[in-house]
Amino acid sequence: MNKLPTKREPPEPAEVEDTPTWRDLGERIRDLLKDALREGKALERDLEPRLLPALKRLKAEMEKLIAKLEQRAGAGKQQP
């Protein structure tokens, strides 16, 4: 009676890539950053027409609130 596990087949050798040089890594990073900037600019162009009206409304509401608070602060100073 044999209770030992069966012999495993040897694993296939993994493909080994050449280690990239620092110059190659630097070029890859530059390419990725250029792509990210390009995509960010495209996204900004797409979103700007939709965001601009909302930002203008927000600015108007903030100006109203500031004026209201300034009036309260001015009224508080006048009463001794």
C-alpha positions in Angstrom: 0.0 0.0 0.0 1.5 3.3 -1.2 0.2 6.5 0.6 2.7 8.8 -0.9 1.4 11.5 -3.3 1.9 11.0 -6.9 4.8 12.8 -8.6 3.9 16.2 -10.0 4.7 17.1 -13.5 7.4 19.9 -13.6 5.8 23.3 -14.2 6.2 24.8 -17.7 8.9 27.5 -17.7 7.4 31.0 -17.5 8.3 33.5 -20.1 10.7 36.0 -18.8 10.6 39.5 -20.1 13.7 41.6 -20.3 14.0 44.0 -17.4 13.2 47.5 -18.8 15.8 50.1 -18.5 15.3 53.4 -16.6 15.0 55.2 -19.9 12.3 52.8 -21.1 10.4 53.3 -17.8 10.7 57.0 -18.0 9.3 57.0 -21.6 6.4 54.8 -20.5 5.6 57.2 -17.6 5.8 60.2 -20.0 3.5 58.6 -22.4 1.0 57.7 -19.7 1.1 61.3 -18.3 0.6 62.7 -21.8 -2.5 60.5 -22.3 -3.9 61.4 -18.9 -3.5 65.2 -19.7 -5.1 64.7 -23.1 -8.0 62.8 -21.7 -8.4 65.4 -18.9 -8.6 68.3 -21.4 -11.1 66.4 -23.5 -13.2 65.8 -20.4 -13.0 69.5 -19.5 -14.2 70.5 -23.0 -17.1 68.1 -22.7 -18.2 69.2 -19.2 -17.6 73.0 -19.5 -20.9 73.8 -21.4 -22.9 71.9 -18.8 -21.1 73.2 -15.7 -20.8 76.9 -16.6 -24.6 77.7 -16.1 -24.6 75.8 -12.8 -21.5 77.6 -11.6 -23.0 81.0 -12.5 -26.2 80.2 -10.5 -24.0 79.1 -7.6 -22.1 82.4 -7.8 -25.3 84.4 -7.8 -26.6 82.5 -4.8 -23.4 83.0 -2.9 -23.4 86.8 -3.7 -27.0 87.0 -2.3 -25.9 85.2 0.9 -22.9 87.4 1.3 -25.0 90.5 0.9 -27.5 89.2 3.4 -24.8 88.5 6.0 -23.2 91.9 5.4 -26.5 93.5 6.1 -26.8 91.6 9.4 -23.3 92.5 10.4 -23.9 96.2 9.5 -27.2 96.2 11.4 -25.6 94.7 14.5 -22.9 97.3 14.6 -25.3 100.2 14.5 -27.1 99.2 17.6 -25.1 100.1 20.8 
